[in-house]
Amino acid sequence: MFNFFSAQHLSVNVLTEDGTFQVHGAIVNGSWATQAHVTAITVAGMLRFSYWASKISPRTLIGWSNGTCGGRPFKLVGLALTPLRDGPKNRQECGEVVLQSNYSSVLLSLPEWNITVSPRAVPSYDHQKNWLSGPKVRLDLGFSLRVPEESLQVAPHGIIGQSFDGDGIGINGARDPEPRAGTNLTTAAMAEGAIEGSWRDYVMESEYDTAFKFSRFGAAFARPRDTTALTGERIRSPANTGSAMATENEKY
């Protein structure tokens, strides 16, 4: 369990699971994001939300998630269980936070951030013969700003969150080699060079745990990370889009 995103009123933890599959004639041992757990402070109380890849079929990718708002339980599903209550597009509100399901994905709209969680088949449903072991559905997570980055009083952190550092420069960390036919590859890159500290600094004790070395949860003020100590390759973007995505190409 890793912290991907930590902000003033928001924390996102992600569980990864190991898996093995074939690609380009090679056997790859890697890991996938399979659970996403959100904790947010709202005017209605604490929001706790979880998206579970294990509850989703790789054939249909119909989403399933649940949570609590101020202790009140709710669920979001992507398939109509009853015509009125659980249609293909469900909406929940928890104070100022809106959660909208759209068949497979869920969009969480917070005052400063949008978070999207989407399921994908592993490696894809059309290539299920390449699956050897591990989860059959993974999760993609997207983060984007709803306000100007310079207006943030608390610069976010976490494995993905720290990339919103205001400098308009992307930093590439360590990458695994391309799989080659006839080889057996075990992924080992852990974002070295692109994140502060090491991956161990981002390990979380439980789904809704918010405390770690670089936590911003509950902070009144926090500056962006210090990029001078990062050793990764720097790439200046023509425009800071204010978004980040964690995909299957990234190993944490």
Stockholm file with secondary structure:
# STOCKHOLM 1.0

chainA/1-252         MFNFFSAQHLSVNVLTEDGTFQVHGAIVNGSWATQAHVTAITVAGMLRFSYWASKISPRTLIGWSNGTCGGRPFKLVGLALTPLRDGPKNRQECGEVVLQSNYSSVLLSLPEWNITVSPRAVPSYDHQKNWLSGPKVRLDLGFSLRVPEESLQVAPHGIIGQSFDGDGIGINGARDPEPRAGTNLTTAAMAEGAIEGSWRDYVMESEYDTAFKFSRFGAAFARPRDTTALTGERIRSPANTGSAMATENEKY
#=GR chainA/1-252 SS CEEEEEETTEEEEEEEEEEEEEETTEEEEEEEEEEEEEEEEETTEEEEEEEEGGGSCTTTCCCEEEEEETTEEEEEESSCSSTTTSCSSCEEEETTEEEEEETTEEEEECSSEEEEEEEEESSCGGGGGGEEESCSEEEEEEEEESSCGGGCSBCCBSTTGGGCCSSCEEEECCCCCCCCTTCEEECCCCCTTTSSSCGGGGBCSSTTCCCSTTCCTTCSCBCCCCGGGCCSEEEECSSCCCEEEECTTCCC
#=GC SS_cons         CEEEEEETTEEEEEEEEEEEEEETTEEEEEEEEEEEEEEEEETTEEEEEEEEGGGSCTTTCCCEEEEEETTEEEEEESSCSSTTTSCSSCEEEETTEEEEEETTEEEEECSSEEEEEEEEESSCGGGGGGEEESCSEEEEEEEEESSCGGGCSBCCBSTTGGGCCSSCEEEECCCCCCCCTTCEEECCCCCTTTSSSCGGGGBCSSTTCCCSTTCCTTCSCBCCCCGGGCCSEEEECSSCCCEEEECTTCCC
//
